[in-house]
């Protein structure tokens, strides 16, 4: 019992619950690996579609495999007309992540193969979800903005097509590539909260839509997917370079967090942040709104120094610190930052569901059923005696 008590209330940090071949986070040296490949190499050389294939099928595709995979994704982009009708009934002030979560459940209702349990059926469902989630998010944004949804384009890649459906204009190649890289960087991150939620549901032998719906629910929490939203809100609050030092001082003195700094796993800068930062700078220069990148870099420098002085230890920048300003300068609404996270992470979730369901781990993955320690001693060491209603 004493050993069990030692690991209670830790958020499962340091507790290994399963094996995986999908990704590895080596926090002390700042490495993120997808299926054996450094994320920096994938971001520099691959497309999101290639990385999606890698995560789902365990290998980078050759030209023919990639062409087939891209065609499969393109063919699955449309969502049922009944879903568009349903989206138009939702209050326009609904939270986008709630809309996404309910829409994934609706997709399950429209999938005629929902009861199929083969590996091939699960792959088909994974491709459908990867293709349709961007369409759901873009369609909802246009509906809540009193605009008609834009049909997906068969001529654009995954990243460019989302921006087109969202804004009604084809992005230039540089912006499309920036967004493509951002999707690569957010595609997978081992056993984070939402991935664990997906695997836990998958362990019950629920279908992939149920597992992804649970993952979206987990991602909606501000301690997980909402971090880049709070980063951008912080930058907007600071407003200018002149406000950085005061903000840092007042925030740390009040014992509050500076969003985008610190991570549960990394003990050095998040490698993804070093890729996003120059893209944020370039987007600012492209749009004439350089202040968000400039505030960010000054904030990072000032906060790291202040934290070192106050706490006597270092703090590091994470992926959310520069993704917020990148998306903001792309014209993506702040409350869509977390749904955009889901556009990328769906391939990671799907890979984990497939591994949980069909993986070759030994022993075979089991239904997740953790233990707990009961502390409800309401009546002392004995059970409570029931008192009739009229005597209470």
N, C-alpha and C positions, 0 to 999 in steps of 0.2 A: 504493500500500500504506500509506503514511504517513497518508493521509486516512482509510482504513478503520480503522487502529489507533486513531485519535482517538475513534472512536465505539464501541469494543468495551466490553463489560461495563457497559453503562449501563441495562440493562433496557428498552432501546428508548426511553428518555425523550428527547424532542426529535426523534425520528425519525418523520416523517409516512409512514404506510404505505397510507392509503386516504382517500377522501373519503366524507363521510356527510351526509345531510340530517336525521338523527334527533335529535341533541342536540349542545349545545356547552357546554363548561366554560370560562369566562373567569376564570382563577384570580386574576389581579391585582386584580380588582374584586369577586370573589365572586359571579359570576353563573352560574346553571345554567339552561339553556334547553332545553325540549322542543319540537321542531318549531316554533320561533319564539316560544313562550310562556315567560315567566319561571315558574320552579317555584313561587315564592311565590304568584302569581296562581292557578295551578292548585290548589295546596293550599288556598287560601282559598275558591275558588268551584266547583271541580269534584269529581266523585266519582272513585274509582279506575277504575270502568268507563269513564267518559268519557276519562280519561287513557290507559287501555289502548287504546281505540279510536283516539285521536289518534296514539299511537306506531305502531300497526299499520297504520292507513289514511291517515295523514298529514293528517287534518283532524278537528276536533271534530265529533261527531255531532249531527244534529238530533234531535228527540224520537222520530221513528219509527225512525231508525237506531239510537239508543241502546236503545230498547225491544227491537228485534230482536237487537241484540248481547247485551243482558242475558239475553234468553231463550235464546240460543245457549249462553252460558256456563252458565246454570242447567241446561240439558238435558245438559251434558257433565260434570257434577260427579261422577257415580258412577264408581267404578273396578270392574273385573271381579271377580267373586267369587273367581276363581282367584288374584288378587293378594292378597286378604285372607287366603286360605289360605296363600299363600307367606309373607306377612308374619308369620304365626303360627309359622313354622318358624325365624325368625331369632332368634339369641340376644338376650335382652332388654337386654344391655349393649352391643349394637352401636351404633356412632356414628350419630346420626341422618342426617348428610350422606351416609354410605355407604349407608344404607337408601334415602334419596331417590335417589341416583345409580343404584343397581341397579333401583329401581322404575321409573325413567324408561325404562331399557332393556327392562323387562318390558312397559311400555305399548306400546313399538314392536312387540313380538311380538303384541299383541292388536289392533293397528290394521290392519284389512283393506285400508286404502288406502295402506299403507306404501310401495309401489313407485310410486305416482302422483307425477309430477314437475311438475304444473301449478302455477301461482301459486295458484289456488283451493284445490287440495289442501293446499298449505303453509299457507294461512290457516286451513283447517279444523283442521290439526294444531296450529297455534299456539293456537287457541281451546281445543282439548282439553287441551293442556298447562297453559294458564292456569287452566282450570277444575279439573283433576284434582290438581295439585300440592298445594293446600291439603288435599284429602281424604286424600292419601297421608300427609302429615305428621301430621294429626290422628288418623288411623286407627292409625298406628304408635305414637303416644304412648299411646293408650288400650290397645293390645295389650300394650305393654311394662309398662303399669300394671295388667295383669290385668283389664282392662275390655273390654267389647265395643265395637267402633267404632260411632259414631253416623252414621246416614245423613244426607246433606246435606238441608237444608231448601230447598224451592222458594220459600219466603216471605221469605227473608232476602237481603240484598245480599252481595256477595263478602266483605267484611271481617267482617260480623256472622256470616255462615255459618261461617267458619273458627273463630271464637271459640266458637260454639255446638257445633261438632263436637269441638273440643278439650276443652271443659270441661263440656258437657252442660247448659248453661243459656244462654238468649238474653241477650246483653249489653244493657245499657241504651243508649239512643241516643247519649249522650255518649261512652262508651267505644268503641262501634262507630265513631263518627266519628273519634275519636283514632286508632284503628287504621287506618281508611281513609286518613287523611292520611299516616300513617307509610308505608303502601304506596305512595302517590303519590310521596313523597320518595325512596323507594328504587327506583323503577321503572326508572330509566335514568341512566347516568353516562358516556356516551361510551365511549372505547376503554380501559376498565379491564381488569384481567387476565382476568376471566371472559368478558367480552364479546369480547376478542381471541381467547380460546380457542374460543368459539362460531364466530366468523367464520373462523378458520383451518380448523376442521373443515368448515364449510360450503363453503369454497373448494375442497374436494376433491369436491364434489357429493354428499357424504353427506347422509342425510335429517336432518330437524330434530331428531329424538330423539337422534341421535348427537351433534349439535352442542350441544344443551342438556345432555346427559350430561357432555360435556367441560367445559362452563361450570360445572356443579355441582361437578365435581372440583376446578376451579380455585378456586371460592368456598370450598371446605372448608379451604383453607390459612389458618393463623392470621394471616398478613399481609394477608389480603383480607377474607373474610367473618367471620372469627372475632374481629375487633377489638372489637365491642360486648360479646361474651362476656367478654373480658379486662377491659373497662371495668367491668362489673358485678362481676367477681371482685375487682377493685381496690377498689371501693366497699365490698364486704363485708369485705375485709381491713382497710380503714381504720376502719370500724365506727361512728365518731362524729366530730362536728366537732372534738373535741379532738385527734384523731389526724391531722388534715390536714397541719399544718405539719411535724410530724416525718416523715410519709410523704414529702412533697415533698422535704425536705432530704436524707433518706437515699437516696431514689431517684436524684435528680440527682447527688449526690456519688458514687454508685456507677456513674455513667455509664449508667444505665438509662433507658428511656422511660417517660413517664407516658401511659398509654393514653388515646386520645381527643383528644390534642393533636398537631397536625402533620398535614400532608397532602402527597401527591406533587404536587398541582396547585395548590391554593389558596394564595395569599399573603396571605390575610385570613381572617376567620372563615368557615367553611362556611355558606352561607345556610340550609341545611337545619337546622343546629343551632339557629338562632334561632327556628325554627318548633317544633322538638321540645321546647325548654326549657320554655316555658310549659305545654305539654301534660304534661310530666313533673311539673311543679309541681302542676297541677290533679289529676292522677291520685294523687299523694301525699296531697293534701288529701282526696280522695274515699275513699281506702282507710285513712287514718289513719297512713300511713307516709311522713311528710314528710322523714325524715332523709336519704333517698337523693338527693333534689333539693337539700337544704340542703348536704350534703357535696359534691355536684357543683359547686354554684356557688362554694363556698368554695375547693374544690380548683382550679377554673378560675382564680380570682382569684390565689390564692397561687402556683400553678405558673407563670402568665404572668409575674408579677413576679420570681419567683426565676430563671426562665429568662432573662429580660432582663438581670438582674444578673450571672448566671453566664456567659452566652454573648454578651451585648452585642447581642442581636437579639430580635425578637418571635417568638412561637409562637402558633398559632391553634387554636381548637376545631374539631373535625370532626363529621360526622354521627353517629358512634358514641358520642360523649360523653354525649348525653342519651337516645338511643334505648334503651340498656340499662336505665336506671332506669324508663323508660316501660313497656317490656315486662314488667319484673319486677313492677311494681305492677299490671299487668293479669293477673298470675298465669300468665304464660307461662314455662315452665321455661327456665333459662339455656341449657341445651344445645340448645334449639330456636330461639335467636335467629338463628343463621345460616340454618337452613331457612326461617324467616320472611322473611329477606332474599330468599331464592329465590322465595317466593310473590309478591313484588313484582317482582323483577328479571326474571322469566320473560318479561314483555311486552317489556322492553328487549332481552333476548337474541333473542327471536323476531323483533322488528323488524330487528335487525342481520342475522339469518340470511336474512330475506326480501330485505333490501337487497343482501346479498352474492350471493344467488342470482338475483335478478330486477332489481336496481337498474340505473339508466340511466347510471351513471358512465362516463366516457370517459377512457382506454380501459376496456374491460369488465374487471371484477375478475378477477384471475388466481389460480391456485393459489399459495398462500403458500409461498415457498421461499427463506428467507434464507440468506445466506452465513455462513461461519465461518472463522476462522483456525486452522489446525492447528498445535499447539505440542507435539506428541508426538514430539520428537526423541530417541527412546529409545536409538538407536545412533549418535548424532551426525548428521552431514549425510547419511549413507547409510542405506538400508533395512536392517533387521535380517536376519541370516542365520538361517534355520530350523535348529534343532538337534534331532536325533532324540531321542525320549523317553528311550531308554536311556542317552543321553549327557548329559542335563541334570542 
